Amino acid sequence: MSTSLIEALDAFDALPGAAELRARTYELLALPPGAPVVDVGCGTGRAVAELAARGAKPVGVDVDPEMLSAAKARWSHDFRLGDAYSLPVDHVMGYRADKVLHALADPSKALAQAHRVLDPGGRIVLVGQDWEHLVIDSSDPDRTRQVLRERADALPSPYVARSYRNLLLDNGFVDVTVEVHTTVWTDGRMLPAVARLTEDREWLAEQTERARTDRFFVAVPIFLASGTR
């Protein structure tokens, strides 16, 4: 896992509103003290640490060994190698997956696995963006649409967030709700995240200049879906 991606994730975690968004996912989990919970796609482990601080018993799972190494270097919590289709946990009361399902070819299979590992009454929370609705200010809107469309086409399930509710219902979850929270980036430190969208140098040059002159603007509607096993 590249250092630049970890730096971008750290910058995203530090953005105004990011901590509040994570806190909202913890509220939706509604975990009693000491409840076991799995954070799927845990990355560098910030959510695992925050869940532990709230009194839960979290396990962080990630498919990337290098990302897990970074998490273990930062936090003294339980981190395990695994993927969303075959989780190395059982009998949890909470399941959290933040910006994970769009990277999966079969999100429904992952939610079937979530249903398996959750005990009855356990809570699930999904977080992610619909890649058709990212907004990036640019002098060339047509080119920007092309950049975003090409990036979306490279993902296994770029539009899965709009299907969170139906996928949860189809996999046996009840009391399903969906919220939308829009994240706004104006901080040029998020430029590396935008740079990962494309190799279009001319388009990136404009975004770099916008970041340099405090004209950088990105808006990302984030979907939060929750349900009960």
Sequence and secondary structure as in RCSB ss.txt:
>XXXX:A:sequence
MSTSLIEALDAFDALPGAAELRARTYELLALPPGAPVVDVGCGTGRAVAELAARGAKPVGVDVDPEMLSAAKARW
SHDFRLGDAYSLPVDHVMGYRADKVLHALADPSKALAQAHRVLDPGGRIVLVGQDWEHLVIDSSDPDRTRQVLRE
RADALPSPYVARSYRNLLLDNGFVDVTVEVHTTVWTDGRMLPAVARLTEDREWLAEQTERARTDRFFVAVPIFLA
SGTR
>XXXX:A:secstr
  HHHHHHHHHHHTSTTHHHHHHHHHHHHT  TT EEEEET TTSHHHHHHHHTT EEEEEES HHHHHHHHHH 
 SEEEE BTTB S  SEEEEEEES GGG S HHHHHHHHHHHEEEEEEEEEEEE TTS EE  S HHHHHHHHHH
HHHTSSSTTGGGGHHHHHHHTT EEEEEEEEEEEE  GGGHHHHHTT   HHHHHHHHHHHHTT   EEEEEEEE
EEE 
